[in-house]
Every structure is written in C-alpha cells, then in structure tokens.
Amino acid sequence: MIILKRKIFFVLITFILVAFSSMLFISNSLIGDIKRSSQEFVLQGKTLALLEKQFQEFEKFEKDSTFYQSNLEKLDKLFLNPEVPVDFIQFLEEESGNLGLLIKIFPSIITSRETDPWESIGFQILVTGSFPNCLKFLEKLQVSPWLLEVQRTEVQRISEKELQSEELKDFSLGDIFFSIILKVYTKEK
C-alpha cells in the first residue's frame, strides 16, 4: 500500500509538473502574443496620429491654396521670358528715360556656372549721362522685379571728340558712359 501510495504520489507530482510546465509554456506564449499585439497597437496609434496630422496639414494647405497660388505667380514674375523679354526692355528704357540717360541694349554672352540654379540670358546695357544718375539707374536695376545678377560694370568718361557727335550733343564733358553686363534669370525652357 505504501508502494501504491508512492506511485500515486509520483504520478500526481508528475502530472502537476507537466500541467505546471504546460501552463508556463502557454502563459509565456500568450504573454509574447500580448506584447506583440500591444506593440502593433501602439504602432498603429502612432501611424493614425501621423496620418491625422498630415490630413490636417493638407486641409490647411488646401485652405491657403489661394495664398500659395498668388505667391507662386509672384515668383513666376521674377523670371524673364527668354523668348519675349519686352517687359524687361521697356523697364530699362523707362527707367533710363526718367533719369535723363541715353540707353543702348545689346545681347551679351555670359558664363553660366554649374551652381547657377536657373537658366539665364545676358544683356549689355550702355547708359550715357551723369555719374549720379547712372548709379541711380543701377539701383533701380537691383530693386527691379526681375531676378538678375550684375556681372560687370565699366565706367568711361565722355571725351571732347565724342561730345561733338549728334547723338551726344545734350551731354557735357563731366558725363560718362556706364556699361553694365547683366545675367537675367529666365523661366525654364
């Protein structure tokens, strides 16, 4: 009977150990599944929050689209139309006329650099008049509505012989020839 009790005791202990081991294994598996599920839940929550933020930003962008459109139109006006630069030439002629300067405009070859962000075309502008008015003309160029870069300037005094020409009769000995080489950035081709 003691042997039977011992056998029952060992079988019971073995059964309890197997049951406990099985429960331990199952609980570890369940805990791992719960951890993975909770991590996925947190990740989905973050993704949802990010999507909601992007959606709000899109709605704000859409609401402000007229503001952005007007700014894009302003940016577009910064660039010269390379095929029809009439507005730019008219601007040059008007500003030089307002300052009493004689102007000649020529196309110019300019050097493009790899670092230039946009295409460009070159102009050589020769204005004749007083030095202060030529500097004012240069200032007007710099604050013009076009995106441009002054490449080079040259100043040369008008000689007595040049003053005798019909074209320069309205100028005096103190006046100058002011040459400006411009790089004007253009719209994409």
Secondary structure as UniProt FT lines:
FT   HELIX           2..63
FT   HELIX           65..77
FT   HELIX           86..98
FT   TURN            99..100
FT   STRAND          102..108
FT   TURN            114..115
FT   STRAND          120..129
FT   HELIX           131..142
FT   STRAND          148..157
FT   HELIX           160..163
FT   HELIX           166..168
FT   TURN            169..170
FT   TURN            173..174
FT   STRAND          176..186
//
